[in-house]
Amino acid sequence: MKKLTALFLSLLMLAVLTVPAFASIDGPTFDGGSEEEPPRDAKIYVREVERPLLESGEIGAFPLVLGTRDTYDAFDVRMRISGTGDYADMFSVDTPTGWYEIPVIQDNTKINPTINVSGSVPSGRYTLKVSFTYLDGNDNVFTAEDTFQVSVGGKSNQYAYIQSASFEDEEIGKENKSILNVNFHNPYGLNIFDMRVSLNLEQSKGFTLYENFLPAELEVLETGQSATIPFSVYLGSEVSTGNYPITFDVSYKDAFGKRFAYTETIYTQVKRSPDAGGDGKGGQPRIIVSNYSTDTETINAGQSFTLNFTLQNTSSETAVSNIKVVLGSVTSGSTGSSGGGSSGEVFFPAAGSNSFFIERISPKGSATQQIELMSRQDIEPGVYAVLLKIDYENDSGTAFASEEQIAFAVNQEQRLDIQGMNLPTDGQSGMPLPLSFQYINKGKSTIYNFSVAIEGDFTLDGGDTYIGNLSAGYNDYFDGSLIPNGEGELKGAVVLKYEDSQGQEKEDRTEFTANIMPMDMGVFEPGIDGGMMPGMPGMPEAKAGFPLWGWIVIGVVVLGGAGTGVFLFLKKRKANKKAAVNDEED
């Protein structure tokens, strides 16, 4: 036994003495080892959004295609989708933690997270942010962020959104012009009608129109269909190669005649050709309109307004001098305006000269000028451009010339005149009351979608009446009937609804009060047995105890006797006439 114990202790001692010869878990390997591999960041990003339209209040699948900018894979990926700005908390992945987990992401990996869109998100276009955390093959932690855009529509209306917008020219040169094709899509189950789209100049900095200034119109966009609307776009000198937001004002009617209006922004890729110039680094110095404003929010045809504009030298090295600026305008005959007055200059100076002389603008310097302008009184409503022709020289005396455009929306004051409004002041319950008036469009622009409606305690016989578009100078007469909905002093209003050229809804209201009496039942008297006895002249009054059927029999007998008498009278008259004719022939 002692020998076995001694042998065990010897082996234990040998094991303890041998342990330091082996590598520890955290130390180098026993075969000499090597350093750990460098971190491998897959650089995840959103490659494609397969569903660019969401609905307010929606919780549903949202297919995304993720990519990796490097060839490495990403493991244990956690992804969060959120809104930005004021809507940061209104878009999220519908999981308890707010993160969506993906075991591995390779380039071109499609996932289907469930996204939660708050019901308080209004219709519009939104930028969403995607945040990632993930590991590489060696458990190194990485983070990444990316953004993409989606449109949100309300379930209660048909929302047409911009699918794409692209310029026809692959490269835009020094002429600074190109056609921008904007593609709209109607994703809902009903057609939409009378669609109008115009470029929002205030929110589309650097972009104006050089023709077709009136809003583009689309009569109908069928459910599930798309339509492309072209815009002739002029690019300012400050617009170089890059991605720019362009905003459009959109309005249309749904299948029930309700008009919706909203603003839609989409980012559009611009590529400038080498001959566009204006790099501001020792080449041709460029002068651009960097800012402009007017003293009024609305420019009405025939009324003067003050234009302030700032010219800036974009060159950081070269000054410009001997600058001459001449203001003109595009003629209305070449803008695609329909109707209105004859073609000609849209804007002209209301006071002073239309030309300016500026001695010098230093590198990156600017100069501000002011002019009072007026638009023609007979111009159609629309967007029109003021053209600035600029001649200047550099320090070496080399002459240059450029053109800039400033676009304005010009409105025609609408003048719907109502004359001879004939409204009821009294009447009887259930009896129609006359309503009539004359309507005249005394303005110089078309009044759209004119209709007549009644509100309050009356209804219009036949329902609200849609009349249509009233061209300038059009007049007609409305003649209808009102039905009172009750008795006593009733109140009502005649509401004339219409739209201007921009699709803005307007209305004229005329309120009235009428005293409505109960219906006169004087020609009807109750019968003794509960029936109704007609109290006609010559008829005997109802006597107590005499049944109603008796009066009916008497009526039939009287009418029958009267009919027989008439028949015999006509027969005798015919016989006498025949006898007289025979006497004449003899």
ABEGO torsion letter per residue (X at the ends): XAAAAAAAAAAAAAAAAAAAABBBAABBBAAGEBBBBBBBBAGBBBABBABABBBBGBBBBBBBBBBBABABBBBGBBBBBBBBEAAAAABBBBBAAGBBBBABBBBGBBBBBBBBBBAABBBEBBBBBBBBBBBBAAGBBBBBBBBBBBBBBBAABBBBBBABBBBABABBBAAGBBBBBBBBBBABABBBBGBBBBBBAAABBGBBBABGABBBBBABBBBGBBBBBBBBBBBBAABBBEBBBBBBBBBBBBAAGBBBBBBBBBBBBBBBBAAAEGAGBGBBBBBBBABBBBABABBBBGBBBBBBBBBBBABAABBBBGBBBBBBBBBAAAAGBBEEBBBEBABBBABEBABBBBABBBBGBBBBBBBBBBBBAABBBEBBBBBBBBBBBBAAGBBBBBBBBBBBBBBBBBBBBBBGBBBBABEBBGBBBBBBBBBBBABABBBBGBBBBBBEABBBBGEBBBAEBBBBGBBBBBBBBBBBBEBEBBBBBBBBBBBBAAGBBBBBBBBBBBBBBBBBAAABBBBAAGBBBBBBBGBBBBBBGBBAAAAAAAAAAAAAAAAAAAAAAAAAAAAAAAAAAAAAAX
